[in-house]
Amino acid sequence: MEYNVGQPSLETVVTREVDRSQRAENRLLIGSLVLLDAVSMSIGFILAYIIRFYSGLPFVQVDPIASLSFYRALVVWLIPVWLISFALFHLYSPHHLLGGTQEYANVVNASTLAMMIVVFAGFLGPGLVIARGWLLLAWLLIIIYVGLTRFLVRRVIYFLRAHGHFTRPTIIVGANPEGQAIAAQLASATHSGLQVIGFLDDERPVHSEVLPGLVVLGSTAALVGLVSRGEVAEIIVVSTAISRERLLDIFQAFGTSNEVGLLLTSGLYEIVTTGVRVRDFGSVPLLSVDRVRLTGMDAFLKAILDYSLALIGLVVLSPLLFAVAIAIKLDSRGPVFHRRRVLGINGQAFDAFKFRSMVPDADAVLRDDPDLHRHFQDNYKLRDDPRVTGVGRVLRRASLDELPQLLNVLRGEMSLVGPRMITPEELQRYGKWGTNLLTVKPGITGLWQISGRSDVSYDERVKLDMYYVRNYSIWFDLWLILQTIPAVLQRHGAY
């Protein structure tokens, strides 16, 4: 049977057989969250009671024995109030769960609403006298304990998703380069919960392979059949791959459906890695693009990590830095530091500090040797570089030449972890990805550092940098810092 996305029969597709295991997994997740939240709230209320009435802190004291039964009965009523408030903030909605910082923000907002309800009830009820210190402590402790349990649950779910559980079968409508890039990104980001099962495309033959393991399952007309048979839970429509008329047909069919999720690409995947917001100007919805990749809590946590570790590193390593400076001066004439002009966030140029590891006239040596210059242009690295000094070779092998970049971190120009720094001349090598690269600060270490450093081809470096930019998290940064230690000790690709 042939389906036409524009036919009225699409409006009859309002029911579908959702895979039972998926429904069971959703019920298990939500039920577990409700139970864990209730336990966390109970712990918060109990600990707040102990701190308020037994710790001897400078709060107004009441008789704890006389108030124990009152607070026990009060908590029995308050836990449902808190749970209802959590539900109002979508903390038990499958489409809003496991959202990282947004989920934590919802926990804070929901707890604040619940506390305000209690305060308002105390104001209206003349016989309801609640210790303000206890209520404030309970509010804070509930946020902490619920946030902690949500974090642990998210780690468990991410692990299970990597093994095929708690995922939603997803079809991508459009197999053009943007659709392929999105499929590849989702395949690498197993924590997303979207499991791409294939493509629908009007230009490619059925069963033709688009990416390893992913083929074209049919034309866009086959979408109705896939949805009605319950084979798809999410639809990603690549707006650059289909006509406007077909896009509107698909939206009219599934845009308001409760049975399947519909996601539309912005058409900016290859250009933008930052956040995109919809802004309304004269009733015209327009996309607004953030200038930087990291904002809000992500930017705050990364700054804390950068500044604290950089400052500690400079203090602890100061004797070593002093010894290296003396060795450089004794080995060859010239300055101790080399300033390399590179590009930072938003394309702002700055001088990256390094211990000088080359002869002072290194650029002239490169210009005077055409073969050497040609090899350098291939990867911007030379395995047997005649310009490197004796001390410089040791510094490079041990990665000590990059330690002065801790100063760049304290100056806000670099990060401990990030993409590889590049010169203005190198930017053209990144092609369409250049704009993405400059949405975050370059790093002293990164994926390229632990993946072979100079042994990695230039094209592979670009892919590693783009993977980091698109998949940033504070935990990714911590993992990369830990992986850098053995990478430096093993000295792979260090020359």
C-alpha positions in Angstrom: 0.0 0.0 0.0 1.4 3.4 -1.0 1.0 6.3 1.5 0.9 10.0 0.7 1.9 12.3 3.5 -0.7 14.9 2.4 -3.7 12.6 2.3 -6.5 13.1 4.9 -5.9 9.5 6.1 -3.1 10.8 8.1 -5.5 12.5 10.5 -6.8 9.1 11.5 -3.4 8.0 12.7 -4.1 8.9 16.4 -3.3 5.6 18.0 -0.3 3.3 17.8 1.1 0.2 19.5 4.0 1.5 21.5 6.5 -1.2 22.4 5.5 -2.7 25.7 9.1 -2.8 27.0 9.4 1.0 26.4 6.2 1.7 28.3 7.4 -0.6 31.1 10.8 1.2 31.2 9.1 4.6 31.4 6.8 3.4 34.3 9.8 1.9 36.1 11.8 5.2 35.7 9.0 7.5 36.8 8.0 5.2 39.7 11.6 4.9 40.8 12.0 8.7 40.7 8.8 9.3 42.8 10.0 6.8 45.4 13.6 8.2 45.5 12.3 11.7 45.7 10.0 10.8 48.6 12.9 9.1 50.4 15.1 12.2 49.8 12.4 14.5 51.1 11.9 12.4 54.2 15.7 12.5 54.9 15.7 16.3 54.3 12.8 16.8 56.7 14.3 14.6 59.4 17.8 16.0 59.1 16.4 19.6 59.2 14.5 18.7 62.4 17.7 17.3 64.0 19.7 20.3 63.0 17.0 22.8 64.0 16.1 21.4 67.4 19.1 19.3 68.6 22.3 20.8 67.2 22.4 23.8 69.5 22.7 26.2 66.5 21.6 29.8 67.3 17.9 29.4 66.4 14.9 30.0 68.6 14.5 26.8 70.6 11.3 24.9 71.3 10.7 21.7 73.2 11.6 18.9 70.7 9.7 16.3 72.6 6.4 18.2 72.5 6.8 19.1 68.8 8.0 15.7 67.5 4.5 14.3 66.9 3.4 17.6 65.3 6.3 17.6 62.8 5.9 13.8 62.1 2.3 14.4 61.1 3.2 17.6 59.2 5.8 15.7 57.1 3.2 13.1 56.1 1.2 16.0 54.5 4.2 17.9 53.1 5.7 15.1 51.1 2.6 14.9 48.8 2.7 18.7 48.5 6.3 18.5 47.4 5.7 15.6 44.9 2.7 17.4 43.4 4.9 20.5 43.0 7.6 18.4 41.3 5.0 17.0 38.9 3.9 20.6 38.0 7.4 21.4 37.0 7.6 18.3 34.7 10.0 16.4 36.9 8.0 13.2 36.2 7.4 13.9 32.5 9.3 11.5 30.2 10.1 14.3 27.7 11.7 16.5 30.4 13.7 14.0 32.4 17.4 13.6 32.5 18.0 17.1 31.4 21.0 18.0 33.5 21.2 21.6 34.7 17.6 22.3 33.6 16.4 19.4 35.8 18.3 20.8 38.8 16.7 24.2 38.1 13.3 22.6 38.1 14.0 20.9 41.4 14.9 24.3 43.0 11.8 26.0 41.5 9.5 23.1 42.5 10.8 23.1 46.1 10.5 26.8 46.3 6.9 26.6 45.2 6.2 23.9 47.8 7.8 26.0 50.5 5.7 29.0 49.5 2.6 26.9 49.8 3.5 25.9 53.3 4.3 29.5 54.3 1.0 30.7 52.8 -0.9 27.9 54.6 0.8 28.9 57.9 -0.3 32.5 57.3 -3.9 31.5 56.8 -4.1 28.9 59.5 -3.8 30.6 62.9 -3.2 27.3 64.7 -0.4 26.2 62.3 2.9 27.4 63.8 6.0 26.0 61.9 9.6 26.9 62.8 10.9 29.0 60.0 14.4 27.7 60.5 13.2 24.1 60.1 11.3 24.9 56.9 14.3 26.7 55.4 16.7 23.9 56.3 14.2 21.4 54.9 14.0 23.3 51.6 17.8 23.4 51.2 18.4 19.8 52.2 15.6 18.5 49.9 17.2 20.3 47.0 20.6 18.8 47.8 19.4 15.2 48.4 17.0 15.2 45.4 19.6 16.7 43.2 22.1 14.1 44.3 19.7 11.2 43.7 18.7 12.6 40.3 22.4 12.8 39.3 22.9 9.2 40.3 19.8 8.1 38.4 21.0 10.0 35.4 24.4 8.2 35.5 22.6 4.8 35.7 20.2 5.6 32.9 23.1 6.8 30.6 24.8 3.5 31.3 21.7 1.6 30.5 21.1 3.6 27.3 24.6 2.7 26.1 23.4 -0.9 26.3 20.1 -0.4 24.5 17.7 0.3 27.3 15.6 3.4 27.9 15.9 4.4 24.2 13.3 5.6 21.7 13.5 4.3 18.1 14.1 7.3 15.9 13.7 7.8 12.1 15.5 10.7 10.3 13.6 12.1 7.4 16.3 13.3 5.0 19.6 11.6 4.2 21.5 14.6 3.0 24.8 15.7 4.6 23.0 17.4 7.5 20.9 14.3 8.2 24.0 12.1 8.1 25.9 14.4 10.5 23.0 14.3 12.9 22.8 10.5 12.8 26.5 10.3 13.4 26.3 12.6 16.4 23.4 10.7 17.9 25.3 7.4 17.4 28.2 8.8 19.4 26.0 10.4 22.1 24.4 7.2 23.4 23.1 9.1 26.5 20.7 11.1 24.3 18.1 8.2 24.4 17.4 8.5 20.6 18.3 5.3 18.8 18.4 6.0 15.0 17.0 3.0 13.1 17.3 4.5 9.6 16.5 7.2 7.1 13.5 8.1 4.9 14.5 9.9 1.7 12.8 10.6 -1.6 16.1 10.8 -3.6 18.0 7.7 -2.5 17.0 4.1 -3.4 15.4 1.9 -0.7 17.9 -0.2 1.3 20.9 1.9 0.2 23.4 2.3 3.0 23.9 5.9 4.1 26.1 5.3 7.1 27.5 2.0 8.5 24.5 0.1 9.8 22.0 2.7 8.7 20.1 2.4 5.5 17.2 4.2 3.7 14.0 2.4 4.8 11.8 4.0 2.2 10.5 7.3 0.9 8.9 9.9 3.1 5.6 8.4 2.1 6.5 5.4 4.3 6.4 7.5 7.4 2.8 6.9 8.1 3.2 3.1 8.0 6.2 3.2 10.4 4.3 5.3 12.9 1.1 3.4 12.7 2.9 0.1 13.3 4.6 1.5 16.3 8.1 1.1 14.9 9.0 4.8 15.5 8.8 6.9 18.7 10.6 10.0 17.4 10.8 11.7 14.0 13.6 14.0 13.1 12.8 16.0 10.0 15.9 17.5 8.3 14.5 20.8 7.0 17.2 21.2 4.4 16.4 17.8 2.8 12.7 18.1 1.9 10.5 20.6 0.3 8.5 23.2 2.3 5.3 21.6 1.2 6.3 18.1 2.4 7.6 19.6 5.7 4.2 21.2 6.3 2.4 18.0 5.4 4.5 16.1 8.0 3.9 18.7 10.6 0.2 18.7 10.1 0.2 15.0 10.5 2.4 14.6 13.5 3.0 18.0 15.0 0.2 17.8 17.6 0.3 14.0 18.0 0.7 12.6 21.5 1.8 9.2 20.1 5.0 10.2 18.4 7.6 13.0 18.9 8.4 15.4 16.0 11.7 17.2 16.0 12.7 19.7 13.3 16.3 20.6 12.5 17.2 24.3 12.3 19.3 23.8 9.2 22.3 25.1 11.1 23.8 21.9 12.4 27.1 22.3 10.5 27.4 25.9 11.4 26.2 26.3 15.0 27.2 24.4 18.1 25.9 27.0 20.5 22.4 27.3 21.9 19.6 28.5 19.6 16.6 30.4 20.9 13.3 31.3 19.2 12.7 35.1 19.5 9.5 36.8 18.4 9.7 40.1 16.5 6.4 41.5 15.3 4.8 38.0 15.6 7.6 36.7 13.3 9.6 33.8 15.0 13.3 34.1 14.4 16.2 32.1 15.6 18.8 33.8 17.9 22.2 32.1 18.2 24.3 32.3 21.3 27.8 33.6 20.7 29.5 31.0 22.9 29.0 27.3 23.4 29.0 27.4 27.2 26.6 29.5 29.3 25.0 29.5 32.7 26.0 26.7 35.0 28.3 25.0 32.4 30.4 28.1 32.1 30.5 28.6 35.9 31.6 25.1 36.6 34.3 25.2 33.9 35.6 28.5 35.2 35.8 27.1 38.7 37.7 24.1 37.4 40.1 26.1 35.3 41.0 28.8 37.7 41.4 26.6 40.8 43.5 23.9 39.1 45.6 26.5 37.2 46.4 28.4 40.3 47.3 25.3 42.3 49.4 24.0 39.4 51.4 27.2 39.1 52.1 27.3 42.9 53.0 23.6 43.1 55.1 23.6 39.9 56.9 26.9 40.5 60.2 25.3 41.4 60.1 23.1 38.2 59.2 26.2 36.1 62.1 28.1 37.5 64.5 25.2 36.8 63.2 24.9 33.2 63.8 28.6 32.7 67.4 28.4 33.8 68.0 25.3 31.6 66.7 27.2 28.5 68.9 30.2 29.1 72.0 28.0 29.6 71.2 25.9 26.5 70.8 28.6 23.8 70.5 32.3 23.4 67.1 33.9 23.2 64.1 34.5 25.5 62.7 31.9 27.9 59.2 32.1 26.6 57.8 31.8 23.1 54.7 33.7 22.3 52.5 32.0 19.7 49.7 34.1 18.1 46.6 32.0 18.2 42.8 32.4 18.0 40.6 32.2 21.1 36.9 32.3 21.7 35.0 34.3 19.1 38.1 34.5 17.0 39.9 36.9 19.3 43.7 36.6 18.8 46.0 36.3 21.8 49.6 35.2 22.6 49.8 31.6 24.0 52.8 31.2 26.2 55.2 28.3 25.8 58.7 27.6 27.0 60.9 28.2 24.0 62.0 24.9 22.5 63.4 26.2 19.2 66.3 28.3 18.1 65.6 32.0 18.0 65.5 32.2 14.2 63.2 29.2 13.8 60.9 31.0 11.3 63.8 31.9 9.0 65.1 28.3 9.1 61.6 27.2 7.9 61.4 29.7 5.1 64.9 28.9 3.8 64.1 25.2 3.4 61.2 24.6 0.9 61.0 20.8 1.7 60.8 21.5 5.4 58.2 24.2 4.9 56.1 21.9 2.7 56.1 19.1 5.3 55.2 21.6 8.0 52.2 22.8 6.1 50.8 19.3 6.0 50.3 18.9 9.7 51.8 22.1 11.3 54.2 19.6 13.0 57.5 18.1 12.1 58.7 14.7 13.5 62.4 15.5 13.2 62.4 19.2 13.5 65.9 20.6 13.0 64.9 23.9 14.7 64.3 22.2 18.1 67.1 22.7 20.7 68.5 20.0 23.0 66.6 21.2 26.0 63.6 21.9 23.8 63.5 18.3 22.7 63.4 17.1 26.3 60.6 19.7 27.1 58.5 18.5 24.2 58.9 14.9 25.0 57.7 15.5 28.6 55.1 18.2 27.6 56.8 20.6 29.9 56.9 23.3 27.2 53.2 23.9 27.5 53.1 24.6 31.3 53.3 28.4 30.9 49.9 28.2 29.3 48.5 28.0 32.9 49.0 31.7 32.8 46.8 31.9 29.7 44.1 30.0 31.7 44.3 32.5 34.6 44.1 35.4 32.1 40.8 33.8 30.8 42.2 33.2 27.3 42.5 29.4 27.5 40.9 26.5 29.4 42.6 23.5 30.9 40.5 21.3 28.5 39.4 22.3 25.0 40.1 22.1 21.3 43.7 22.3 20.1 44.8 26.0 19.7 45.2 27.1 16.1 46.8 30.0 14.3 44.8 32.4 12.1 46.4 30.7 9.1 45.2 27.3 10.2 41.6 28.4 10.5 40.9 27.8 6.8 41.9 24.1 7.3 38.8 23.7 9.4 36.5 24.8 6.6 32.9 24.9 7.6 33.8 23.8 11.2 35.9 26.9 11.9 33.0 28.8 13.3 32.2 26.0 15.7 35.8 25.7 16.9 35.8 29.3 18.1 32.7 29.0 20.3 34.9 27.7 23.2 38.3 28.5 24.6 41.3 26.4 23.3 42.7 24.0 25.8 46.0 22.9 27.2 44.8 19.4 26.8 41.9 17.7 25.0 40.9 14.7 23.0 43.7 15.3 20.5 46.2 15.2 23.5 45.1 11.7 24.7 44.5 10.3 21.2 48.1 10.4 19.9 48.9 14.1 19.8 51.1 14.7 16.7 50.6 11.2 15.4 47.0 12.1 14.7 46.3 13.3 11.2 45.1 16.8 10.7 41.6 15.7 9.5 41.3 13.5 12.6 42.3 16.4 14.8 39.4 18.4 13.4 37.0 15.6 14.1 38.2 15.2 17.6 37.9 19.0 18.3 34.3 19.0 16.9 33.4 16.0 19.0 34.6 17.8 22.1 32.7 21.0 21.3 29.4 19.2 20.6 29.7 16.8 23.6 31.1 19.1 26.3 30.2 18.4 30.0 32.1 19.1 33.2 32.5 15.3 33.6 34.0 15.0 30.2 36.6 17.6 31.2 37.5 15.8 34.4 37.8 12.5 32.5 40.1 14.1 29.9 42.3 15.6 32.6 42.7 12.2 34.2 43.4 10.6 30.9 46.1 13.3 30.1 48.3 12.0 32.9 49.0 8.6 31.4 49.1 10.1 27.9 51.9 12.4 28.9 53.8 9.7 30.7 53.6 7.4 27.7 54.8 10.2 25.4 52.9 9.0 22.3 53.1 11.6 19.5 55.3 14.0 21.6 57.9 15.5 19.4 
